[in-house]
């Protein structure tokens, strides 16, 4: 089999790239390690920057998102029993939307299948061959039978643990990483959100986040030890701890219920450079990871897809390789700014095991400065809604 662009990974970034290229007449094949149902069963982030929203519309898959998503014009920062709002629309003229990753992935799958997109599931033993040559190809097995996919380019959208990044030799690849000494314990519950906007809460007991998926599906998180497991936390204990970490008026209004999903996510910042080697391009978690503080993970993947899509279209339609030659440079310039925002927001709102009294005073002063400074709020809002591509 032959295609123009082989895409490794059938998550939202791989599907979005396939859909965008298809609309410009560029052929792709998407190889996915799991099944469609497995991919759609993963519960992930749901806050979309304005740039991601426009990409979905450009890909022709924005109708359900526009009809069912929730617009958020700001967010709430809480500390103890105090809180203040940051109005995104006031400071930037735009906003973010809440639309679950599961739903946008479903929209992308539906579109690719309706348009006859080539999707191969249950792929194993993927090997990217000759990526540094003019004739790359991918070998893989399905049901024990080895297959070969010849292509012009390979897009590695297969996540942190995928084969794409590992294909780049260590003599070429450089990795930067910060591992945080805590995780997030999150639950999903069929309860109404406690607030119309997200609440990011600093407390002496640790960080908490009140989020949502829709009017009757809420997502809550609390900072926890890396040694904890979800089984260590009953629903009752989780709700009680969450109430201790958010302002009293929200704790009193909180509607609790049984969790329908509970998990712990470790936090890390990670970037690999470069994001291109020969005819292999890395996108999303294959190249970088951010802490979930500030909702940048899925959105940084979208910016990669924007740059790669434009570069490939420029090459196939105009014969100009400038966009693909500068892909890594352009993507990384924006990625490091998103990494900075996530790192800074994580440092601002979490309790560290080795924090001194001076460190705590600095945190409190930073929060007070953000509360009182319109300029600081504008910078926060600009980063939250998404820096321009």
Secondary structure per residue as TSV (DSSP state, phi and psi in degrees):
chain	resnum	aa	ss	phi	psi
A	1	X	-	360.0	147.3
A	2	X	B	-132.6	145.9
A	3	X	-	-146.7	169.4
A	4	X	S	-80.4	-45.6
A	5	X	E	-127.9	117.5
A	6	X	E	-87.9	127.7
A	7	X	E	-113.5	119.0
A	8	X	E	-94.4	111.9
A	9	X	-	114.8	120.4
A	10	X	-	-105.9	36.2
A	11	X	S	-87.1	-167.9
A	12	X	H	-61.3	-37.3
A	13	X	H	-70.2	-43.7
A	14	X	H	-63.8	-41.6
A	15	X	H	-67.6	-40.3
A	16	X	H	-64.3	-42.9
A	17	X	H	-61.8	-44.7
A	18	X	H	-59.8	-43.8
A	19	X	H	-66.8	-43.5
A	20	X	H	-63.7	-44.2
A	21	X	H	-66.8	-38.3
A	22	X	H	-57.9	-39.4
A	23	X	T	-70.3	-12.0
A	24	X	T	-108.3	13.8
A	25	X	T	79.0	19.1
A	26	X	-	-101.1	126.6
A	27	X	-	-81.8	138.8
A	28	X	E	-138.0	158.1
A	29	X	E	-129.7	130.0
A	30	X	E	-103.9	125.5
A	31	X	E	-107.6	122.5
A	32	X	-	-123.8	131.9
A	33	X	S	-68.3	-31.8
A	34	X	S	-108.3	-167.5
A	35	X	-	-94.0	165.5
A	36	X	H	-58.0	-45.4
A	37	X	H	-61.6	-37.2
A	38	X	H	-64.7	-46.2
A	39	X	H	-60.3	-41.9
A	40	X	H	-74.3	-12.5
A	41	X	T	-85.1	-8.3
A	42	X	-	-79.7	126.7
A	43	X	-	-94.4	113.8
A	44	X	-	-133.2	-168.8
A	45	X	-	-60.5	159.8
A	46	X	-	-141.3	17.7
A	47	X	E	-103.2	120.9
A	48	X	E	-110.1	127.7
A	49	X	-	-65.5	163.2
A	50	X	H	-61.3	-35.6
A	51	X	H	-65.0	-38.1
A	52	X	H	-66.5	-41.0
A	53	X	H	-57.8	-44.5
A	54	X	H	-66.7	-35.2
A	55	X	H	-63.5	-40.8
A	56	X	H	-62.2	-41.5
A	57	X	H	-66.8	-42.1
A	58	X	H	-60.6	-33.6
A	59	X	T	-79.8	-3.4
A	60	X	T	77.5	21.8
A	61	X	-	-126.3	30.0
A	62	X	-	-98.1	-3.8
A	63	X	H	-63.2	-50.0
A	64	X	H	-69.5	-36.6
A	65	X	H	-58.7	-46.0
A	66	X	H	-65.5	-32.9
A	67	X	H	-80.2	-34.1
A	68	X	H	-112.3	-12.1
A	69	X	-	-75.4	163.2
A	70	X	E	-107.7	127.9
A	71	X	E	-84.1	132.2
A	72	X	E	-116.6	118.3
A	73	X	-	-91.0	-0.6
A	74	X	E	-175.5	-171.0
A	75	X	E	-146.5	168.5
A	76	X	E	-115.8	133.1
A	77	X	E	-109.5	123.6
A	78	X	E	-116.4	149.6
A	79	X	E	-148.9	114.7
A	80	X	T	64.1	-128.7
A	81	X	T	-96.8	4.4
A	82	X	E	-98.0	158.9
A	83	X	E	-159.7	159.9
A	84	X	E	-150.2	156.4
A	85	X	E	-103.8	151.9
A	86	X	E	-119.9	116.0
A	87	X	E	-91.2	108.1
A	88	X	H	-64.4	-44.6
A	89	X	H	-64.6	-39.3
A	90	X	H	-63.4	-40.0
A	91	X	H	-88.9	-23.6
A	92	X	H	-128.8	-14.5
A	93	X	S	80.5	5.2
A	94	X	-	-139.2	-172.3
A	95	X	-	-152.4	-173.3
A	96	X	E	-121.6	165.7
A	97	X	E	-124.8	151.6
A	98	X	E	-102.2	116.4
A	99	X	-	-153.7	114.4
A	100	X	-	-57.3	143.5
A	101	X	H	-58.0	-36.0
A	102	X	H	-59.0	-41.8
A	103	X	H	-71.2	-42.5
A	104	X	H	-69.5	-32.0
A	105	X	H	-66.6	-39.5
A	106	X	H	-61.5	-42.8
A	107	X	H	-60.6	-41.3
A	108	X	H	-68.8	-42.2
A	109	X	H	-60.4	-46.2
A	110	X	H	-59.1	-41.9
A	111	X	H	-67.7	-44.6
A	112	X	H	-64.7	-39.7
A	113	X	H	-71.3	-38.1
A	114	X	H	-64.7	-29.4
A	115	X	T	-99.5	12.5
A	116	X	T	74.4	26.8
A	117	X	-	-62.9	147.0
A	118	X	E	-89.7	105.7
A	119	X	E	-120.1	125.9
A	120	X	E	-117.2	120.5
A	121	X	-	-103.4	168.9
A	122	X	S	56.2	40.9
A	123	X	-	-84.7	133.9
A	124	X	E	-128.0	164.6
A	125	X	E	52.6	46.2
A	126	X	E	-72.3	131.0
A	127	X	E	-132.3	127.2
A	128	X	E	-93.6	117.8
A	129	X	E	-108.3	142.5
A	130	X	-	53.3	39.3
A	131	X	T	-64.7	-23.6
A	132	X	T	-93.2	16.6
A	133	X	S	-116.3	-177.7
A	134	X	S	-86.1	-1.0
A	135	X	S	-136.9	67.3
A	136	X	-	-70.2	156.3
A	137	X	E	-152.0	158.4
A	138	X	E	-119.2	130.3
A	139	X	E	-109.3	147.9
A	140	X	E	-162.7	167.8
A	141	X	E	-121.9	145.2
A	142	X	E	-132.2	122.7
A	143	X	T	54.9	38.0
A	144	X	T	80.5	-2.1
A	145	X	E	-102.4	125.2
A	146	X	E	-75.4	138.0
A	147	X	E	-124.8	158.6
A	148	X	E	-131.2	133.8
A	149	X	E	-123.2	108.9
A	150	X	E	-85.1	148.0
A	151	X	-	-159.1	169.8
A	152	X	S	-85.9	-40.7
A	153	X	E	-141.9	157.8
A	154	X	E	-123.6	129.3
A	155	X	E	-106.9	115.9
A	156	X	E	-89.7	98.9
A	157	X	-	-116.0	34.9
A	158	X	S	-104.0	20.5
A	159	X	-	80.0	177.8
A	160	X	T	-61.1	-36.7
A	161	X	T	-96.2	7.0
A	162	X	S	-77.3	179.6
A	163	X	H	-85.5	-18.5
A	164	X	H	-63.2	-51.4
A	165	X	H	-63.2	-39.6
A	166	X	H	-66.1	-17.8
A	167	X	H	-70.1	-28.5
A	168	X	S	-75.5	124.7
A	169	X	-	-59.5	147.8
A	170	X	T	-63.9	-21.9
A	171	X	T	-71.2	-17.9
A	172	X	T	-104.0	-36.5
A	173	X	-	-89.3	136.0
A	174	X	E	-125.7	134.3
A	175	X	E	-118.9	141.8
A	176	X	E	-123.1	132.1
A	177	X	E	-148.6	142.2
A	178	X	E	-131.4	122.9
A	179	X	E	-102.9	127.2
A	180	X	E	-88.6	148.0
A	181	X	E	-85.7	36.2
A	182	X	E	-161.5	169.6
A	183	X	E	-130.7	-178.9
A	184	X	E	-114.3	123.8
A	185	X	E	-92.0	119.3
A	186	X	E	-120.7	145.2
A	187	X	E	-130.1	152.2
A	188	X	E	-114.1	131.5
A	189	X	E	-139.3	146.8
A	190	X	S	-84.1	69.8
A	191	X	S	-137.1	153.1
A	192	X	-	-68.9	145.5
A	193	X	-	-60.6	150.1
A	194	X	S	-76.3	-17.2
A	195	X	S	-151.2	155.7
A	196	X	S	-68.0	-29.0
A	197	X	S	-112.9	166.2
A	198	X	-	-68.9	145.8
A	199	X	E	-115.9	115.1
A	200	X	E	-97.5	119.4
A	201	X	E	-122.8	121.7
A	202	X	E	-89.7	136.6
A	203	X	-	-147.8	162.7
A	204	X	T	-63.9	-20.0
A	205	X	T	-90.4	-8.1
A	206	X	-	125.2	171.2
A	207	X	-	-71.4	152.7
A	208	X	E	-145.7	152.0
A	209	X	E	-135.9	130.3
A	210	X	E	-108.3	115.5
A	211	X	E	-132.3	-173.0
A	212	X	E	-157.3	162.7
A	213	X	E	-110.0	-38.6
A	214	X	E	-158.2	-168.2
A	215	X	T	-66.2	-17.5
A	216	X	T	-130.6	21.1
A	217	X	E	-139.7	114.0
A	218	X	E	-113.5	150.5
A	219	X	E	-125.2	121.0
A	220	X	E	-124.6	148.4
A	221	X	E	-136.6	148.7
A	222	X	E	-135.5	144.0
A	223	X	E	-64.0	138.3
A	224	X	E	-143.0	171.2
A	225	X	-	-74.6	147.5
A	226	X	T	-67.0	-18.0
A	227	X	T	-83.6	-8.8
A	228	X	-	-73.6	157.1
A	229	X	-	-128.5	157.7
A	230	X	G	-56.1	-31.2
A	231	X	G	-67.5	-19.3
A	232	X	G	-72.9	-14.8
A	233	X	-	-117.4	112.5
A	234	X	-	-74.5	161.6
A	235	X	H	-58.3	-42.5
A	236	X	H	-60.4	-44.0
A	237	X	H	-65.7	-38.1
A	238	X	H	-61.8	-50.4
A	239	X	H	-61.2	-40.1
A	240	X	H	-65.0	-40.4
A	241	X	H	-69.3	-39.4
A	242	X	H	-59.7	-43.4
A	243	X	H	-61.0	-33.4
A	244	X	H	-70.6	-19.4
A	245	X	H	-104.8	-1.7
A	246	X	S	-120.2	159.7
A	247	X	-	-53.9	146.5
A	248	X	H	-56.5	-37.6
A	249	X	H	-66.3	-32.0
A	250	X	H	-77.7	-35.9
A	251	X	H	-61.0	-38.9
A	252	X	H	-70.4	-30.5
A	253	X	H	-87.2	-10.0
A	254	X	-	-63.6	126.7
A	255	X	-	-95.4	120.1
A	256	X	-	-103.7	164.5
A	257	X	-	-173.5	175.3
A	258	X	-	-64.9	142.6
A	259	X	E	-76.6	142.4
A	260	X	E	-105.5	-6.3
A	261	X	E	-159.8	138.2
A	262	X	E	-144.9	129.9
A	263	X	E	-156.1	163.1
A	264	X	E	-119.6	129.9
A	265	X	E	-114.5	122.3
A	266	X	E	-69.8	157.4
A	267	X	E	-111.4	134.3
A	268	X	E	-150.8	153.7
A	269	X	E	-111.0	132.4
A	270	X	E	-150.3	136.4
A	271	X	E	-142.7	136.5
A	272	X	E	-112.7	142.2
A	273	X	E	-129.8	141.0
A	274	X	-	-80.7	173.1
A	275	X	S	-99.1	8.9
A	276	X	E	-138.0	137.6
A	277	X	E	-138.4	111.1
A	278	X	T	62.2	-118.6
A	279	X	T	-105.8	17.8
A	280	X	E	-106.6	129.5
A	281	X	E	-119.1	134.3
A	282	X	E	-96.2	139.8
A	283	X	-	-134.5	145.7
A	284	X	G	63.5	-141.9
A	285	X	G	-61.7	-17.1
A	286	X	G	-63.8	-24.2
A	287	X	T	-115.2	-25.3
A	288	X	E	-160.0	151.5
A	289	X	E	-137.5	143.5
A	290	X	-	-125.3	154.7
A	291	X	-	-60.9	153.1
A	292	X	S	-70.6	-10.0
A	293	X	T	-62.2	115.3
A	294	X	T	99.0	-3.3
A	295	X	S	59.2	52.6
A	296	X	-	-105.5	-16.1
A	297	X	H	-56.4	-61.0
A	298	X	H	-65.0	-33.3
A	299	X	H	-73.0	-32.6
A	300	X	H	-68.4	-34.2
A	301	X	H	-61.9	-39.7
A	302	X	H	-63.7	-38.7
A	303	X	H	-67.0	-36.4
A	304	X	H	-58.3	-46.6
A	305	X	H	-61.9	-38.5
A	306	X	H	-57.7	-51.2
A	307	X	H	-65.7	-41.1
A	308	X	H	-70.4	-43.0
A	309	X	H	-57.2	-49.2
A	310	X	H	-63.8	-38.4
A	311	X	H	-65.7	-42.9
A	312	X	H	-68.7	-40.8
A	313	X	H	-61.9	-43.0
A	314	X	H	-59.8	-39.6
A	315	X	H	-70.0	-49.0
A	316	X	H	-73.2	-31.7
A	317	X	H	-91.0	-29.7
A	318	X	H	-119.2	-8.2
A	319	X	-	71.5	17.0
A	320	X	-	-104.6	119.8
A	321	X	-	-92.0	6.7
A	322	X	H	-57.3	-43.0
A	323	X	H	-65.5	-41.9
A	324	X	H	-76.8	-30.8
A	325	X	H	-66.8	-30.6
A	326	X	T	-102.6	9.5
A	327	X	H	-54.9	-53.4
A	328	X	H	-60.5	-44.0
A	329	X	H	-59.9	-47.8
A	330	X	H	-67.7	-44.7
A	331	X	H	-63.3	-46.1
A	332	X	H	-66.5	-33.3
A	333	X	H	-59.3	-41.0
A	334	X	H	-78.7	-36.9
A	335	X	H	-59.6	-45.5
A	336	X	H	-64.5	-30.2
A	337	X	H	-70.4	-38.6
A	338	X	H	-67.7	-38.2
A	339	X	H	-60.5	-42.3
A	340	X	H	-61.3	-44.1
A	341	X	H	-64.6	-44.8
A	342	X	H	-65.0	-42.1
A	343	X	H	-62.7	-46.3
A	344	X	H	-65.3	-41.7
A	345	X	H	-69.2	-36.6
A	346	X	H	-63.0	-45.7
A	347	X	H	-64.2	-33.1
A	348	X	H	-68.0	-37.2
A	349	X	H	-111.8	-7.2
A	350	X	-	-104.9	154.9
A	351	X	-	-94.1	128.0
A	352	X	-	-98.6	145.0
A	353	X	T	-58.6	-32.2
A	354	X	T	-104.3	20.0
A	355	X	-	-65.7	134.5
A	356	X	-	-90.2	171.9
A	357	X	H	-61.5	-35.7
A	358	X	H	-63.6	-43.2
A	359	X	H	-59.6	-41.5
A	360	X	H	-65.4	-40.2
A	361	X	H	-63.5	-37.5
A	362	X	H	-66.5	-40.7
A	363	X	H	-59.0	-47.9
A	364	X	H	-64.2	-37.0
A	365	X	H	-67.3	-38.2
A	366	X	H	-63.0	-43.4
A	367	X	H	-64.3	-42.7
A	368	X	H	-63.1	-38.6
A	369	X	H	-64.6	-42.0
A	370	X	H	-63.3	-38.4
A	371	X	H	-64.6	-39.5
A	372	X	H	-96.9	-13.6
A	373	X	-	-107.5	117.1
A	374	X	H	-64.2	-36.2
A	375	X	H	-64.0	-42.6
A	376	X	H	-65.2	-39.7
A	377	X	H	-65.6	-36.1
A	378	X	H	-64.6	-43.2
A	379	X	H	-62.2	-44.1
A	380	X	H	-59.8	-47.1
A	381	X	H	-63.5	-41.7
A	382	X	H	-59.1	-42.2
A	383	X	H	-71.1	-37.9
A	384	X	H	-68.9	-44.8
A	385	X	H	-74.9	-14.9
A	386	X	-	111.4	123.0
A	387	X	-	-66.5	152.0
A	388	X	-	-63.1	150.3
A	389	X	-	-74.7	360.0
